[in-house]
Amino acid sequence: MTTDTPDILKKIITHKREEVAAAGAAVPISDLKSRIADLEDTPRGFERHLREAAASDWTAIIAEVKKGSPSKGIIRPDFDPLEVAETYADNGATCLSVLTDEHFFLGHLRFLALIRETVSLPLLRKDFICDPYQIYEARAAGADAILLIAAMLDLNQLREFHALARELHLDVLLEVHDEAEAETALQTDCTLIGVNNRNLRTFVTDLGTTARLARMMPPNCLLVAESGIDSRADIERLLADGAKAFLIGESLMRENDIGAKLQELLNP
């Protein structure tokens, strides 16, 4: 944990470490490694799909399967993760983000395997990764990529976790939300950088964050804009600012017709 980790993240990390300890006691890491060795399928190329979509002028949207959040409570009371994922796949999403944090975001690790069996899109395990165990867990559960959050990990952890993910053939979306974190991210080998437009200390959302941090990114980085994206106009603005892909959850999940909202976001 970095010294300036926001309070909400500190609370989540404390709980997450307890969860990981319990999970490791129930399913030893050696069991996860055995499961991974027995897997017949290979990850589906999360970053590759995003790059191909962006290169073909398709709007690369990572659509998020998300029931709730600490700041908004329950976003979708009639939540069916598989139905949501299938709707996203049928309406033009490039990849999916699956919330697996149970305590704070009402997600579950089993959602990954459930969705992977039916939907062919690459899947991101969206969680608060603070231990290598969770990376093995993600691969065993069917993830194609993991999220690493710069606000809660130091440079050595980011490098170590990224290297382990790549060893397991997982891609990494490395999330930053200010200049200092962006500078840290650029000291890793990660080429998929997410900019969270939500300030993790104040919870204020500012799409201008993407524009500020995009200027720091080298040409080999694919920039993903996250949080606060509600309309096609937001996407057009972020594209102009240098974003190449978009992680969108809440503005889709709160709609009665998720598919229609996704198509609205996709089409200029």
C-alpha positions as CSV (number, residue, x, y, z in Angstrom):
1,M,0.0,0.0,0.0
2,T,1.4,3.4,-0.9
3,T,1.7,6.1,1.8
4,D,-1.0,8.3,0.2
5,T,-3.6,5.6,-0.5
6,P,-7.1,7.1,-0.2
7,D,-9.1,6.1,2.9
8,I,-11.8,4.2,0.9
9,L,-9.0,2.1,-0.7
10,K,-7.3,1.5,2.6
11,K,-10.6,0.1,4.0
12,I,-11.1,-2.1,0.9
13,I,-7.5,-3.4,1.0
14,T,-7.7,-4.3,4.7
15,H,-10.8,-6.3,4.0
16,K,-9.3,-7.8,0.8
17,R,-6.3,-9.1,2.7
18,E,-8.6,-10.9,5.1
19,E,-10.5,-12.4,2.2
20,V,-7.3,-13.5,0.4
21,A,-6.1,-15.2,3.6
22,A,-9.4,-17.1,4.0
23,A,-9.4,-18.0,0.3
24,G,-5.8,-19.3,0.5
25,A,-6.7,-21.4,3.5
26,A,-9.7,-22.9,1.7
27,V,-8.0,-23.4,-1.7
28,P,-4.1,-23.5,-1.5
29,I,-2.2,-21.7,-4.2
30,S,-0.8,-25.1,-5.3
31,D,-4.4,-26.1,-6.2
32,L,-4.9,-23.0,-8.3
33,K,-1.6,-23.7,-10.1
34,S,-2.8,-27.3,-10.8
35,R,-6.1,-26.0,-12.2
36,I,-4.3,-23.6,-14.4
37,A,-2.0,-26.3,-15.7
38,D,-5.1,-28.4,-16.6
39,L,-6.9,-25.6,-18.5
40,E,-7.4,-26.4,-22.2
41,D,-8.2,-22.9,-23.4
42,T,-5.8,-19.9,-23.6
43,P,-6.7,-16.3,-22.7
44,R,-8.4,-14.4,-25.5
45,G,-6.2,-11.4,-25.9
46,F,-7.9,-8.6,-24.0
47,E,-5.4,-5.9,-25.1
48,R,-5.2,-7.2,-28.6
49,H,-9.0,-7.0,-29.0
50,L,-9.0,-3.4,-27.8
51,R,-6.1,-2.5,-30.2
52,E,-7.7,-4.1,-33.2
53,A,-11.0,-2.3,-32.5
54,A,-9.4,1.0,-32.0
55,A,-7.3,0.5,-35.2
56,S,-10.4,-0.3,-37.2
57,D,-12.2,2.9,-36.0
58,W,-14.7,0.8,-34.0
59,T,-15.4,2.4,-30.6
60,A,-13.6,0.0,-28.2
61,I,-15.9,-0.3,-25.2
62,I,-15.1,-2.4,-22.2
63,A,-18.7,-2.9,-20.8
64,E,-18.9,-3.6,-17.1
65,V,-21.0,-6.2,-15.4
66,K,-21.6,-4.5,-12.1
67,K,-24.5,-4.6,-9.6
68,G,-23.5,-1.9,-7.2
69,S,-20.7,0.2,-5.6
70,P,-19.9,1.8,-2.3
71,S,-20.7,5.3,-3.5
72,K,-23.9,4.5,-5.4
73,G,-25.3,1.5,-3.6
74,I,-27.3,-1.0,-5.7
75,I,-27.3,0.2,-9.3
76,R,-29.3,-2.6,-10.8
77,P,-31.6,-4.5,-8.4
78,D,-32.7,-7.1,-11.1
79,F,-29.1,-8.0,-11.7
80,D,-28.4,-11.2,-13.8
81,P,-24.6,-11.2,-14.7
82,L,-25.0,-13.6,-17.5
83,E,-27.9,-11.8,-19.1
84,V,-26.1,-8.5,-18.9
85,A,-22.9,-10.0,-20.4
86,E,-24.9,-11.6,-23.3
87,T,-26.6,-8.3,-24.0
88,Y,-23.3,-6.5,-24.1
89,A,-21.9,-9.1,-26.5
90,D,-24.9,-8.9,-28.8
91,N,-24.7,-5.1,-29.0
92,G,-21.1,-4.4,-29.9
93,A,-19.0,-4.4,-26.8
94,T,-15.3,-5.2,-27.5
95,C,-14.5,-6.6,-24.1
96,L,-16.2,-7.1,-20.7
97,S,-15.2,-6.0,-17.2
98,V,-16.6,-8.3,-14.5
99,L,-16.7,-7.1,-10.9
100,T,-15.6,-9.9,-8.6
101,D,-15.4,-8.0,-5.4
102,E,-18.2,-9.3,-3.2
103,H,-18.2,-7.2,-0.1
104,F,-18.1,-3.7,-1.6
105,F,-19.3,-4.1,-5.2
106,L,-21.7,-7.1,-4.8
107,G,-19.8,-9.1,-7.4
108,H,-18.4,-12.7,-7.3
109,L,-15.5,-14.6,-8.7
110,R,-17.9,-17.3,-10.1
111,F,-19.3,-14.7,-12.5
112,L,-16.2,-15.0,-14.6
113,A,-16.5,-18.7,-15.2
114,L,-20.3,-18.4,-15.7
115,I,-19.8,-15.7,-18.4
116,R,-16.8,-17.3,-20.0
117,E,-18.8,-20.5,-20.8
118,T,-21.4,-18.5,-22.9
119,V,-19.8,-15.3,-24.1
120,S,-16.7,-15.2,-26.4
121,L,-15.5,-11.7,-25.5
122,P,-12.3,-11.3,-23.5
123,L,-12.9,-10.7,-19.7
124,L,-11.2,-8.4,-17.3
125,R,-11.3,-9.4,-13.6
126,K,-12.2,-6.1,-11.9
127,D,-11.1,-6.3,-8.3
128,F,-8.6,-4.9,-5.8
129,I,-5.5,-7.0,-6.4
130,C,-3.1,-6.8,-3.5
131,D,-1.6,-10.3,-3.5
132,P,-0.2,-12.7,-6.2
133,Y,-2.8,-15.3,-5.0
134,Q,-5.5,-13.2,-6.7
135,I,-3.7,-13.3,-10.1
136,Y,-3.6,-17.1,-10.0
137,E,-7.2,-17.1,-8.9
138,A,-8.2,-14.8,-11.9
139,R,-6.5,-17.1,-14.4
140,A,-8.1,-20.2,-12.9
141,A,-11.5,-18.6,-12.9
142,G,-11.4,-17.7,-16.6
143,A,-10.2,-14.1,-16.7
144,D,-8.2,-12.9,-19.7
145,A,-6.9,-9.8,-18.0
146,I,-6.6,-8.2,-14.5
147,L,-6.9,-4.7,-13.2
148,L,-4.0,-3.3,-11.2
149,I,-4.6,0.0,-9.3
150,A,-1.6,2.3,-9.0
151,A,-3.1,4.1,-6.0
152,M,-2.8,0.9,-3.9
153,L,0.4,-0.7,-5.1
154,D,4.0,0.6,-5.1
155,L,6.3,0.3,-8.2
156,N,7.9,-3.0,-7.1
157,Q,4.4,-4.6,-6.6
158,L,3.2,-3.2,-10.0
159,R,6.2,-4.7,-11.7
160,E,6.0,-8.0,-9.9
161,F,2.3,-8.4,-10.4
162,H,2.5,-7.4,-14.1
163,A,5.3,-10.0,-14.7
164,L,3.3,-12.7,-13.0
165,A,0.2,-11.9,-15.0
166,R,2.2,-12.0,-18.3
167,E,3.7,-15.4,-17.2
168,L,0.1,-16.7,-16.8
169,H,-0.8,-15.1,-20.3
170,L,-3.0,-12.5,-18.7
171,D,-3.1,-8.9,-19.9
172,V,-3.0,-6.1,-17.4
173,L,-5.0,-2.9,-17.3
174,L,-3.0,-0.5,-15.0
175,E,-5.3,2.2,-13.6
176,V,-4.0,5.7,-12.7
177,H,-5.9,8.8,-11.6
178,D,-3.2,11.5,-11.4
179,E,0.2,12.6,-12.7
180,A,2.2,10.9,-10.0
181,E,0.6,7.6,-10.6
182,A,1.0,8.0,-14.4
183,E,4.7,8.5,-13.9
184,T,4.9,5.3,-11.8
185,A,2.9,3.4,-14.4
186,L,5.3,4.4,-17.1
187,Q,8.1,2.8,-15.2
188,T,6.5,-0.6,-15.7
189,D,6.3,-2.6,-18.9
190,C,2.5,-2.2,-19.0
191,T,1.1,-0.8,-22.3
192,L,-2.6,-0.7,-21.4
193,I,-3.1,2.3,-19.1
194,G,-6.5,3.2,-17.7
195,V,-7.3,6.7,-16.5
196,N,-9.9,6.9,-13.8
197,N,-11.7,10.2,-14.2
198,R,-13.0,9.8,-10.6
199,N,-10.8,11.3,-7.9
200,L,-10.5,8.4,-5.4
201,R,-10.2,10.9,-2.5
202,T,-13.1,13.2,-3.3
203,F,-15.2,11.0,-5.6
204,V,-15.6,14.0,-7.9
205,T,-15.5,13.0,-11.6
206,D,-13.7,15.1,-14.2
207,L,-13.3,13.9,-17.8
208,G,-10.5,16.4,-18.1
209,T,-8.3,14.0,-16.2
210,T,-8.0,11.8,-19.3
211,A,-6.8,14.8,-21.4
212,R,-4.2,15.8,-18.8
213,L,-2.7,12.3,-18.4
214,A,-3.0,11.4,-22.1
215,R,-0.3,14.0,-22.8
216,M,2.1,11.9,-20.7
217,M,1.6,8.7,-22.6
218,P,4.1,7.3,-25.1
219,P,2.9,6.1,-28.5
220,N,3.0,2.4,-27.5
221,C,0.5,2.9,-24.7
222,L,-3.2,2.3,-25.3
223,L,-5.2,4.7,-23.1
224,V,-8.5,3.6,-21.6
225,A,-10.8,6.2,-20.2
226,E,-12.7,5.1,-17.1
227,S,-15.6,6.6,-15.1
228,G,-18.1,9.4,-15.8
229,I,-18.8,8.4,-19.5
230,D,-22.5,8.9,-20.0
231,S,-23.0,9.9,-23.6
232,R,-21.7,9.7,-27.2
233,A,-20.6,13.3,-26.8
234,D,-18.4,12.2,-23.8
235,I,-16.8,9.5,-26.0
236,E,-16.1,12.0,-28.8
237,R,-14.5,14.4,-26.4
238,L,-12.3,11.7,-24.9
239,L,-11.3,10.4,-28.3
240,A,-10.2,13.9,-29.2
241,D,-8.2,14.0,-26.0
242,G,-6.3,10.8,-26.8
243,A,-8.4,7.9,-25.3
244,K,-8.5,4.8,-27.5
245,A,-10.9,2.7,-25.4
246,F,-13.6,3.2,-22.8
247,L,-14.5,1.3,-19.6
248,I,-18.2,2.0,-19.0
249,G,-20.3,0.5,-16.2
250,E,-22.8,2.6,-14.3
251,S,-24.3,4.5,-17.2
252,L,-25.1,1.2,-18.9
253,M,-26.2,-0.7,-15.8
254,R,-28.7,1.9,-14.7
255,E,-30.6,1.7,-18.0
256,N,-33.7,-0.4,-18.5
257,D,-32.5,-1.2,-22.0
258,I,-28.8,-1.9,-21.7
259,G,-28.4,-2.9,-25.4
260,A,-29.9,0.3,-26.7
261,K,-27.7,2.4,-24.4
262,L,-24.6,0.6,-25.6
263,Q,-25.5,1.1,-29.2
264,E,-26.1,4.8,-28.5
265,L,-22.6,5.1,-27.0
266,L,-21.1,3.2,-30.0
267,N,-22.7,5.1,-32.8
268,P,-21.6,8.6,-33.8
